[in-house]
Amino acid sequence: MHMPRHSRRERGVALIFALLTLVVLGLATLALVRSVDTGSLLLGNVSFKQDATVSGDQAVRAAFVWLKGQSSLGADQATAGYYASTLELDKTKPVDVTGQMYPGIATRQLIDWYPDDSKLKNCAYASASGGGNCSLASKDAGQTQNGNNTMRYTIFRLCSMTDAQATAASTTNNCATPAGLTGSNHEAGERIPQLAATGAFYRIVVQVRGSRNSVSFIETIVQL
């Protein structure tokens, strides 16, 4: 018996459609796998970022303990990452704590968050890529207990100048102080915590480096 020619042609067309269907299913499966992988990667990065941000509180505490242990805070102590003024008396030289706040300003002041890094992330690279003077130091605050995060901090006293500069200029140092609130204790449940009537404010800036090159910056204002 001989099969009709039109039947043979129909079987050939069915084979082609079957192959096309397999190709489409394969591409759809590949796209689904890539989508799941990308979603998992993004979720992982967000988790590492959050972990780095939460860990910054430990560096803030270390900086506060250091402040409490000092008998005099009227002068810069660069080796400890401390500056007795905001360093912004000259408005043409803004302090760029992240390296991304004032890109392109050649006179900006940068903090060296990577003093031991000779690769692309060091302060010299930041200066070359966006301009700026990399003269401000940061203090190593150690690592978290799990070893996933490395922390550093820099402290600025919220005064316009150091005590020595104010004396040399025969002027009163302009420092941020509480406005109208007195008292020394904060009772639980109070809507407005009472602040000490005297005592300078300090700006603590923390950088935390976590897994997968995640970086978080935390800023805290404290009063002593």
trRosetta pair geometry for C-beta under 8 A, 3 or more apart (Angstrom, degrees):
i j d omega theta_ij theta_ji phi_ij phi_ji
3 7 5.3 -107 172 76 101 128
3 8 5.9 112 113 -53 121 95
4 7 4.7 94 67 2 87 105
4 8 7.4 -155 97 -5 49 84
5 8 5.8 -55 -155 34 38 112
5 9 6.5 37 151 -19 69 105
6 9 5.6 -52 -149 36 37 114
6 10 6.5 41 152 -23 66 102
7 10 5.7 -52 -150 32 33 112
7 11 6.7 32 153 -17 65 102
8 11 5.9 -55 -153 35 33 109
8 12 6.7 34 150 -20 65 105
9 12 5.7 -55 -153 34 35 114
9 13 6.6 34 152 -19 66 104
10 13 5.8 -54 -150 35 34 111
10 14 6.5 37 152 -21 65 105
11 14 5.7 -52 -149 34 35 115
11 15 6.7 40 152 -23 64 102
12 15 5.7 -52 -154 30 33 114
12 16 6.8 34 150 -19 64 102
13 16 5.7 -52 -153 32 37 113
13 17 6.6 34 152 -16 67 104
14 17 5.8 -55 -149 38 33 110
14 18 6.3 37 152 -23 65 106
15 18 5.6 -54 -149 34 31 114
15 19 6.5 31 153 -18 64 104
16 19 5.8 -56 -152 35 31 110
16 20 6.4 30 152 -18 65 106
17 20 5.6 -53 -146 38 34 112
17 21 6.3 38 154 -22 65 104
18 21 5.7 -53 -150 33 30 113
18 22 6.6 32 152 -19 63 104
19 22 5.7 -53 -151 34 33 112
19 23 6.6 35 151 -20 65 103
20 23 5.6 -52 -150 34 34 112
20 24 6.4 33 153 -17 66 105
21 24 5.8 -54 -148 37 32 110
21 25 6.3 31 155 -17 65 107
22 25 5.8 -55 -146 39 30 111
22 26 6.2 33 154 -22 64 107
23 26 5.7 -56 -150 35 29 113
23 27 6.5 27 155 -16 65 105
24 27 5.9 -55 -148 37 31 108
24 28 6.3 31 154 -18 65 107
25 28 5.7 -55 -145 37 31 112
25 29 6.3 34 155 -21 65 105
26 29 5.7 -54 -149 35 30 111
26 30 6.4 30 154 -18 64 106
27 30 5.6 -54 -147 37 33 112
27 31 6.3 34 154 -19 66 105
28 31 5.7 -53 -147 36 31 112
28 32 6.4 33 153 -20 64 106
29 32 5.7 -55 -150 35 31 112
29 33 6.4 31 153 -19 65 105
30 33 5.8 -54 -149 35 31 111
30 34 6.4 29 155 -16 65 107
31 34 5.8 -57 -147 39 31 109
31 35 6.2 34 153 -23 65 107
32 35 5.6 -54 -147 34 30 113
32 36 6.5 29 155 -17 64 104
33 36 5.9 -55 -150 36 31 109
33 37 6.4 30 153 -18 65 107
34 37 5.6 -54 -146 37 32 112
34 38 6.2 33 155 -19 66 106
35 38 5.9 -54 -146 36 29 110
35 39 6.3 29 155 -18 63 107
36 39 5.8 -56 -148 38 30 112
36 40 6.3 30 155 -19 65 107
37 40 5.8 -57 -149 37 29 111
37 41 6.3 30 153 -20 65 107
38 41 5.7 -54 -148 35 31 112
38 42 6.4 30 155 -18 65 105
39 42 5.8 -55 -147 36 31 109
39 43 6.3 29 156 -16 65 107
40 43 5.8 -56 -147 39 30 111
40 44 6.3 33 154 -21 64 107
41 44 5.7 -56 -150 36 30 113
41 45 6.4 30 154 -19 65 105
42 45 5.7 -53 -148 35 32 110
42 46 6.4 32 154 -18 65 105
43 46 5.7 -53 -148 36 32 112
43 47 6.4 34 152 -21 64 105
44 47 5.6 -55 -150 34 32 113
44 48 6.5 30 154 -17 66 104
44 212 7.3 104 129 -24 103 160
45 48 5.8 -53 -148 37 33 109
45 49 6.3 35 152 -21 65 106
45 212 6.1 -111 -109 108 77 149
45 214 6.7 161 -162 -81 72 116
46 49 5.6 -54 -148 36 32 114
46 50 6.4 31 154 -17 65 106
47 50 5.8 -55 -148 37 30 110
47 51 6.3 33 153 -21 64 106
48 51 5.6 -53 -147 35 32 114
48 52 6.4 34 153 -20 64 104
48 148 8.0 -133 -139 168 87 125
48 210 5.0 167 173 122 90 129
48 211 4.6 -110 -134 66 128 94
48 212 5.3 110 72 38 175 113
48 214 4.4 165 123 -10 108 152
49 52 5.8 -55 -151 34 31 110
49 53 6.5 30 152 -19 64 106
49 210 7.2 -176 -92 51 30 143
49 214 4.8 -139 -82 -159 63 133
49 216 6.3 126 -165 -66 69 110
50 53 5.6 -53 -147 35 34 112
50 54 6.3 32 157 -17 67 105
51 54 6.0 -54 -146 37 29 108
51 55 6.3 31 155 -23 63 109
51 148 6.6 -23 138 111 136 140
51 149 6.8 -157 131 -54 93 126
51 210 5.8 128 88 -139 99 150
51 211 7.6 18 72 20 137 102
51 214 7.9 84 59 88 91 149
52 55 5.8 -58 -149 34 29 113
52 56 7.2 48 151 -40 60 92
52 149 5.4 161 -115 -116 69 123
52 208 4.3 163 -178 114 88 117
52 209 7.1 -53 -135 178 129 6
52 210 3.5 -112 -73 -29 112 130
52 214 5.1 -164 -16 115 147 112
52 215 7.0 -132 157 -137 159 13
52 216 4.2 154 116 4 108 120
53 56 5.9 -39 -166 1 36 117
53 208 7.0 -177 -78 54 27 140
53 216 4.3 -141 -77 -160 68 161
53 218 6.7 130 -152 -68 67 111
54 57 6.8 -33 175 2 49 109
55 58 5.9 -35 -179 16 64 113
55 59 7.7 57 134 -10 74 98
55 144 4.8 -70 -140 -71 129 133
55 148 7.9 -154 -64 81 157 95
55 149 4.4 97 101 77 169 165
55 151 6.7 -141 133 -67 105 121
55 208 5.4 139 81 -146 105 148
55 210 7.3 140 27 -83 140 110
56 59 5.5 -53 -161 36 54 111
56 60 6.4 57 144 -23 76 101
56 151 6.8 156 -116 -124 53 118
56 206 4.6 135 -160 106 103 138
56 208 4.8 -112 -76 -32 86 132
56 216 6.1 -111 -47 106 127 117
56 218 3.7 126 147 2 154 148
57 60 5.4 -50 -149 34 38 116
57 61 6.5 40 153 -20 67 103
57 218 7.6 -99 -60 159 49 168
58 61 5.8 -53 -153 35 32 112
58 62 6.5 34 149 -20 64 104
58 141 7.1 144 115 148 87 123
58 144 6.5 145 25 -100 159 79
58 151 6.5 -167 83 -17 100 170
59 62 5.5 -50 -148 35 36 113
59 63 6.4 37 153 -19 66 103
59 141 4.0 89 -122 112 90 170
59 151 3.9 -148 -69 169 125 134
59 152 7.1 5 -141 55 142 10
59 153 4.9 162 164 -49 111 117
59 206 4.3 131 94 -135 132 128
59 208 6.9 -156 -5 -74 140 95
59 218 7.6 134 65 59 116 125
60 63 5.8 -55 -150 36 31 110
60 64 6.3 30 152 -19 65 107
60 153 7.3 151 -83 -104 41 145
60 204 5.5 115 -130 114 77 144
60 206 5.9 -80 -59 -40 76 143
60 218 6.7 -80 -54 115 116 128
60 220 4.9 55 -133 16 129 154
61 64 5.6 -54 -145 37 32 111
61 65 6.3 35 155 -21 65 103
62 65 5.8 -51 -148 34 31 111
62 66 6.6 33 151 -20 62 104
62 141 4.7 147 67 -144 153 105
62 142 7.4 167 -89 22 162 106
62 151 7.8 126 28 111 141 133
62 153 7.0 165 80 11 104 141
63 66 5.6 -54 -153 34 33 114
63 67 6.5 35 150 -20 65 103
63 81 7.9 -80 -115 95 104 123
63 139 7.6 135 -98 66 89 130
63 141 7.2 -48 -46 -96 83 127
63 153 4.6 -97 -68 122 127 159
63 155 5.6 161 -168 -68 119 116
63 204 4.6 135 106 -136 154 130
63 206 7.4 -131 -17 -75 138 101
64 67 5.5 -50 -149 34 35 113
64 68 6.4 34 153 -19 66 105
64 204 7.2 -56 -56 -60 76 158
64 222 5.8 169 -107 -102 105 175
65 68 5.8 -55 -149 37 32 112
65 69 6.5 26 155 -18 63 111
66 69 5.9 -66 -153 38 30 109
66 70 7.0 33 153 -31 64 104
66 80 6.7 171 178 -178 140 120
66 82 7.7 -148 129 -62 126 126
66 139 7.8 22 -53 121 174 166
66 155 7.7 -153 86 -23 123 152
67 70 6.1 -57 -157 19 34 113
67 73 7.0 24 -148 -93 80 144
67 155 6.8 -179 -72 -149 110 160
67 202 6.1 -161 -118 41 151 173
67 222 7.2 147 60 91 163 136
67 224 5.9 -141 147 -60 118 144
68 224 6.9 -167 -90 -122 63 123
70 73 5.3 90 112 -67 136 91
72 75 7.1 24 131 17 108 92
73 82 7.3 -98 -145 170 91 136
73 84 6.2 161 154 -111 67 95
73 157 6.2 141 145 -76 112 138
73 200 7.4 -144 92 53 130 140
73 224 7.8 85 11 66 157 148
74 84 5.6 62 175 -149 25 146
74 162 6.2 99 163 -175 66 78
74 163 3.3 -4 -177 -5 121 134
74 164 7.3 122 139 -23 103 73
75 84 5.4 -74 -132 -25 4 150
75 162 5.7 59 -114 -166 49 128
75 163 6.6 -69 -58 38 69 100
75 164 6.3 46 -99 -13 97 116
76 82 6.7 168 -159 103 50 72
76 83 5.1 -2 -120 -125 94 58
76 84 5.3 -110 -61 5 54 94
76 85 7.9 -51 -69 16 94 83
76 162 6.3 -70 -28 -90 82 138
77 80 4.3 5 124 34 113 114
77 81 7.9 -9 100 44 82 31
77 82 4.3 20 57 60 94 112
78 81 7.4 40 -171 -78 38 23
78 82 7.4 -118 -74 54 22 56
78 83 7.4 41 -89 -77 67 81
78 136 7.8 -139 -137 -149 98 47
78 137 4.7 96 178 21 85 131
79 137 6.9 -20 -93 113 23 163
80 139 5.6 5 179 -88 42 136
81 137 5.5 -121 -96 110 62 86
81 138 5.0 34 -117 -157 123 30
81 139 3.1 -111 -2 -22 133 96
81 152 7.4 -176 -103 177 155 86
81 153 5.9 117 129 96 151 64
81 154 4.7 -119 -178 -108 102 57
81 155 6.1 92 120 11 85 80
82 139 7.7 20 -32 -34 72 134
82 154 7.8 179 -78 -164 31 57
82 155 4.7 -11 -113 65 72 110
82 157 7.9 45 -178 -28 90 93
83 86 7.9 110 113 -107 118 8
83 87 5.7 -16 156 -41 150 116
83 136 7.2 -43 -47 -136 140 104
83 154 7.4 16 2 175 106 97
83 155 6.9 177 28 92 65 60
83 156 5.1 -12 69 -111 104 68
83 157 6.9 -138 103 15 57 78
84 157 4.9 -5 -157 28 41 133
84 159 6.7 -26 154 53 69 124
84 162 4.2 72 87 -114 125 85
84 163 6.8 -67 158 -5 146 79
85 89 6.9 -13 158 -34 139 107
85 156 7.1 -34 106 -166 28 88
85 157 6.1 -24 -71 70 24 92
85 159 5.0 -81 -113 83 69 82
85 160 6.2 -16 -151 121 113 18
85 161 5.0 -8 -101 -129 147 16
85 162 5.3 -93 -28 -50 112 61
85 165 7.5 -15 -46 35 149 142
86 89 7.5 133 67 -41 91 65
86 95 7.2 -133 164 -3 73 139
86 156 5.4 70 -116 166 47 128
86 157 7.5 -102 -50 85 57 50
86 158 5.9 40 -66 -131 104 49
86 159 6.9 -174 -15 62 82 35
86 160 6.8 -25 26 -108 106 34
86 203 7.4 58 -112 17 83 138
87 93 7.6 -87 152 114 84 109
87 95 5.4 87 84 -66 113 122
87 109 6.1 -87 139 71 130 168
87 136 7.4 107 136 -90 179 124
87 156 6.7 -97 6 -129 99 121
88 91 6.7 50 173 -99 86 48
88 93 7.0 -158 -122 86 57 75
88 94 6.1 28 -122 -123 113 51
88 95 5.8 -92 -62 -8 105 98
89 160 5.3 89 -95 178 98 83
89 161 5.8 35 -68 -71 144 87
90 93 4.7 38 94 22 109 108
91 94 7.3 14 -171 -65 50 80
92 107 5.4 5 141 97 88 153
93 107 4.9 -91 -97 147 73 102
93 108 6.7 152 -160 -116 51 25
93 109 5.6 56 166 -31 94 103
93 133 7.6 -18 -148 30 110 125
94 101 7.4 -118 128 109 128 119
94 102 5.3 122 75 -35 130 160
94 105 6.8 30 38 106 106 160
94 108 5.4 -27 67 -123 79 85
94 109 7.0 -149 101 24 34 84
95 108 7.5 131 -117 -171 12 80
95 109 4.9 -35 -107 71 60 110
95 111 7.7 47 -174 -41 95 96
95 136 7.2 60 -140 -43 102 160
95 156 7.5 95 133 -80 178 154
96 99 5.8 97 133 -90 112 26
96 100 7.4 157 -178 32 112 27
96 101 4.6 -168 -136 49 84 104
96 102 4.8 -119 -84 33 121 97
96 105 7.7 158 -47 58 134 118
96 108 4.6 30 -13 168 123 129
96 109 6.6 160 19 71 74 49
96 110 5.6 -25 70 -93 101 66
96 111 7.8 -146 89 1 58 79
96 132 6.4 -73 36 -124 136 149
97 101 7.0 49 35 -11 66 138
97 111 5.6 20 -138 3 56 131
97 154 7.2 -158 -132 58 103 130
97 205 4.8 -103 -154 -166 144 158
97 217 6.7 124 122 -157 111 140
97 219 7.6 93 95 -83 166 116
98 101 5.6 108 46 -31 100 94
98 217 5.5 -76 -91 -46 104 161
99 110 5.8 48 -96 -136 83 112
99 111 7.9 -109 -50 46 87 74
99 126 4.5 -70 -143 -153 133 135
99 130 6.9 131 178 44 79 143
99 132 7.8 -152 -131 47 71 164
100 103 6.3 -6 -146 -51 47 105
100 130 7.9 -159 -101 -71 45 173
101 108 7.9 168 77 -153 92 144
102 105 4.4 -28 151 18 111 132
102 108 4.6 166 87 -94 127 143
102 132 7.7 120 89 -85 101 120
103 130 4.2 -85 -144 -147 77 126
103 131 7.7 109 -175 39 48 92
104 130 5.8 -70 -43 -165 41 77
104 131 5.8 50 -160 26 21 127
105 108 4.3 89 90 -35 109 106
105 130 7.9 12 34 152 57 91
105 131 6.0 -167 81 98 29 124
105 132 6.7 55 87 -78 73 86
106 131 3.9 -82 -96 -170 54 129
106 132 6.7 -143 -158 -55 27 37
107 131 7.8 -8 -5 152 35 112
107 132 7.3 -5 92 -117 10 51
107 133 6.9 -2 -158 -9 40 109
108 130 7.9 -25 48 122 137 103
108 131 6.7 95 27 111 100 88
108 132 4.1 -42 72 -112 90 104
108 133 7.1 -177 86 24 42 71
109 132 6.8 -176 -76 -169 10 99
109 133 5.6 -28 -107 70 59 95
109 135 6.3 -61 -146 47 93 95
109 136 5.7 80 161 -25 104 119
110 123 5.9 153 119 -156 125 102
110 126 5.7 159 -156 109 156 128
110 127 6.2 -135 21 -74 151 84
110 132 4.6 86 -29 136 111 134
110 133 6.7 178 18 82 85 39
110 134 4.5 -33 72 -102 116 69
110 135 7.6 104 56 19 67 54
110 136 6.6 -162 99 33 35 102
111 123 7.7 -123 112 -109 31 123
111 134 8.0 -36 73 -148 4 72
111 136 4.4 -56 -100 94 63 115
111 137 7.5 -23 -153 86 76 5
111 138 5.5 76 171 -53 109 105
111 154 5.3 -111 -134 -24 139 159
111 205 7.4 -164 -35 97 169 137
111 207 7.9 175 105 -24 131 134
112 115 5.2 75 137 -76 118 79
112 122 7.6 4 -151 -174 92 74
112 123 3.9 -58 -112 -46 82 148
112 134 5.6 85 -70 175 94 102
112 136 6.7 175 4 81 75 57
112 137 6.1 -22 48 -114 106 45
112 138 6.2 -145 80 7 62 95
113 123 7.3 137 27 -71 58 94
113 138 5.4 38 -104 4 52 158
113 152 5.7 157 -147 71 76 143
113 207 4.8 -16 -136 60 133 166
114 117 3.6 -40 172 31 115 125
114 121 5.1 131 -57 118 169 92
114 122 4.7 -126 97 -109 118 55
114 123 6.4 -180 54 -32 84 73
115 122 7.9 91 -108 -141 14 96
115 123 7.6 9 -86 -8 52 119
115 137 7.4 27 -75 -142 133 82
115 138 7.2 -158 -28 51 111 90
117 121 5.3 -32 135 77 150 95
117 122 4.6 -169 92 -74 88 87
118 122 6.2 8 -113 -39 20 146
119 122 6.6 136 59 -19 43 96
119 125 8.0 -17 121 -33 45 148
120 125 5.2 121 -168 -131 49 167
121 125 6.6 -51 -78 53 3 142
122 125 5.4 104 61 5 67 101
122 126 7.5 -129 108 -2 40 90
123 126 5.4 -53 -151 36 42 113
123 127 6.3 43 151 -21 70 103
123 134 3.8 134 154 -160 118 142
124 127 5.7 -53 -150 35 33 113
124 128 6.3 29 154 -17 66 108
124 134 6.4 -118 -75 34 44 160
125 128 5.8 -58 -146 39 31 108
125 129 6.1 22 159 -16 67 112
126 129 6.0 -61 -141 40 27 105
126 130 6.4 -32 178 33 63 105
126 132 7.0 -38 127 60 90 130
126 134 6.7 116 72 -86 104 124
127 130 7.4 -93 -141 58 16 67
127 131 6.8 -8 -169 -173 56 13
127 132 5.0 -122 -121 70 72 81
127 133 7.1 61 -123 -98 122 14
127 134 4.7 -93 -54 -27 126 113
136 154 6.4 47 155 -143 114 151
137 154 7.1 157 95 -108 48 107
138 152 4.3 56 146 158 126 121
138 153 6.5 156 -163 74 90 18
138 154 4.8 -74 -107 -56 74 97
138 207 7.0 -25 -148 26 157 118
139 152 6.3 159 75 -161 39 76
139 153 5.6 -27 58 64 93 73
139 154 7.0 145 8 -83 82 50
140 151 7.8 105 -169 89 50 60
140 152 5.7 -40 -102 -104 40 86
141 151 4.0 -54 73 106 113 104
141 152 5.8 178 7 -100 91 25
141 153 5.4 58 -44 -4 129 101
141 206 7.4 -22 7 -135 156 103
142 150 7.8 -131 135 -144 25 61
142 151 6.4 -1 66 51 52 99
143 147 5.4 30 147 -123 139 49
143 148 7.9 141 -176 44 104 32
143 149 6.3 150 -156 83 71 52
143 150 5.4 -35 -97 -97 84 60
143 151 7.0 159 -101 9 31 84
144 147 6.8 -118 74 -32 72 16
144 148 6.0 -28 60 49 122 76
144 149 4.4 48 -3 50 118 100
144 151 7.4 93 -44 -23 76 115
146 149 7.8 54 67 10 92 83
148 210 5.9 19 144 -150 92 82
148 211 5.4 -42 -165 -40 101 102
149 208 5.2 -4 -172 -174 119 104
149 209 6.7 154 -155 78 63 45
149 210 4.7 -23 -99 -96 87 78
149 211 8.0 -69 -70 -21 67 69
150 208 7.2 154 76 -157 44 54
150 209 4.7 -12 57 58 96 101
151 206 6.3 -15 -163 -169 100 106
151 207 7.3 158 -151 84 51 51
151 208 5.2 -15 -100 -104 80 78
151 209 7.9 -163 -72 23 36 69
152 206 7.2 157 83 -154 43 59
152 207 5.2 -8 61 58 92 96
153 204 5.9 -10 -169 -172 125 91
153 205 6.5 152 -156 81 69 49
153 206 4.7 -27 -98 -99 92 72
153 207 7.5 -180 -83 19 42 66
154 204 7.8 158 81 -154 41 48
154 205 5.1 -13 61 61 88 102
155 202 5.7 -4 -170 178 104 115
155 203 7.0 150 -159 79 52 54
155 204 5.4 -16 -104 -102 80 70
155 205 7.7 -174 -82 22 33 71
156 202 6.9 159 80 -162 43 64
156 203 4.4 -11 61 58 96 107
156 205 7.4 33 0 -6 103 107
157 175 7.3 -38 154 -130 99 111
157 200 5.6 8 -161 147 102 142
157 201 7.7 129 -162 85 56 49
157 202 5.5 -38 -103 -105 55 80
157 203 7.8 -165 -80 19 8 78
158 175 6.3 102 99 -161 70 71
158 176 4.0 -22 121 19 127 121
158 200 6.6 173 51 178 79 92
158 201 4.3 -10 31 82 132 97
158 202 6.7 -148 -8 -90 87 24
158 203 5.9 100 -63 -25 96 100
158 221 7.6 20 -39 -139 140 105
159 162 7.5 111 95 -87 126 26
159 173 5.2 7 -170 164 123 114
159 174 6.6 144 -160 83 66 48
159 175 4.0 -27 -99 -96 89 88
159 176 7.4 -124 -72 7 49 70
159 200 6.5 -38 -48 -141 106 132
160 173 6.5 -172 47 -166 87 68
160 174 4.2 37 -6 59 126 100
160 175 7.4 -120 1 -69 72 48
161 165 3.9 -110 169 89 123 131
161 166 5.3 152 87 -53 117 80
161 169 7.4 48 87 14 170 138
161 173 5.8 -126 61 -127 84 93
161 174 7.8 68 13 35 83 78
162 165 4.7 96 54 6 78 103
162 166 7.1 -143 94 -5 42 86
162 173 8.0 -83 118 -117 14 134
163 166 5.7 -56 -150 36 33 111
163 167 6.4 33 153 -19 66 105
163 173 6.5 -60 -102 -50 53 151
164 167 5.7 -53 -147 37 32 111
164 168 6.3 32 155 -19 65 107
165 168 5.7 -54 -145 38 31 111
165 169 6.2 17 159 -7 65 112
165 173 7.9 96 78 -101 87 103
166 169 6.0 -65 -144 47 28 102
166 171 5.7 -107 -156 76 73 73
166 172 6.8 2 -166 -176 123 14
166 173 3.9 -64 -81 -65 154 91
167 170 7.3 25 -177 -74 33 42
175 200 5.1 -65 177 -118 138 99
175 201 7.5 161 169 28 91 78
176 200 7.1 87 63 -159 71 67
176 201 4.5 -43 89 32 115 125
177 198 7.1 -29 -146 -131 117 44
177 199 7.7 128 -131 65 81 45
177 200 7.4 -60 -86 -107 73 45
177 201 7.5 -159 -85 -16 29 99
178 181 5.1 -90 170 54 125 92
178 182 8.0 151 109 -75 140 43
178 195 4.3 -180 -107 101 145 132
178 196 6.9 162 -7 78 145 49
178 197 6.4 -113 63 -131 126 32
178 199 7.9 33 -11 57 106 86
178 223 7.3 33 -52 -125 103 158
181 192 7.4 -138 -115 151 131 112
181 194 5.6 -170 173 -145 106 59
181 195 4.6 72 99 37 123 91
181 197 7.6 -157 97 -90 51 63
182 194 6.6 -22 92 -168 35 110
182 195 7.7 -48 -97 74 13 58
182 196 7.8 15 -151 -157 47 26
182 197 4.6 6 -117 -66 82 107
183 194 3.3 -6 72 152 129 143
183 195 7.3 83 65 50 78 23
183 196 7.4 -102 88 -89 39 40
183 197 7.9 100 12 -38 34 85
184 194 7.3 -19 10 111 16 111
184 196 5.3 40 -106 -90 71 87
185 194 6.8 27 69 65 42 116
186 190 6.1 -132 -169 42 73 135
186 193 4.1 -8 -121 -143 120 103
186 194 6.2 -172 -89 38 65 72
187 190 4.8 99 67 -37 83 115
190 193 5.8 117 93 -85 124 51
190 194 7.4 -50 153 -15 163 82
195 223 6.3 46 -158 56 111 165
196 199 4.9 41 93 14 129 131
196 223 6.5 -175 41 132 105 128
199 223 5.1 91 115 172 118 94
199 224 5.2 -153 -168 92 114 42
200 223 7.2 -174 97 -142 32 69
200 224 6.5 -5 58 52 73 87
201 221 5.6 -2 -175 -174 114 102
201 222 7.1 155 -155 82 63 35
201 223 5.2 -38 -98 -91 66 79
202 221 7.2 156 77 -155 43 54
202 222 5.2 -21 60 64 95 85
202 223 7.4 164 14 -90 78 29
202 224 6.7 29 -9 -5 121 106
203 219 6.7 -14 -170 -166 91 99
203 220 7.7 151 -157 80 46 43
203 221 5.8 -22 -99 -100 63 74
204 219 7.1 156 83 -155 54 48
204 220 4.7 -15 60 62 105 92
204 221 7.6 -176 19 -82 77 24
204 222 6.4 28 -10 3 118 110
205 217 6.8 -13 -171 -168 90 99
205 218 7.5 157 -157 83 44 49
205 219 5.3 -11 -105 -104 71 82
206 217 6.9 153 81 -157 55 49
206 218 4.4 -11 59 60 108 96
206 219 7.5 -167 21 -74 73 36
206 220 7.5 24 -6 4 111 103
207 215 6.7 -14 -169 -167 95 98
207 216 7.5 157 -155 82 48 46
207 217 5.6 -19 -100 -101 69 74
208 215 7.1 157 82 -154 53 49
208 216 4.7 -9 57 59 103 94
208 217 7.8 -172 19 -78 74 28
208 218 7.1 34 -8 -3 111 109
209 213 7.6 -37 -162 -147 94 40
209 214 7.3 143 -161 82 47 54
209 215 5.5 -15 -104 -102 67 78
210 214 4.2 -24 64 71 104 106
210 215 7.4 -168 20 -74 77 31
210 216 7.2 32 -9 0 115 102
211 214 6.3 18 67 17 49 109
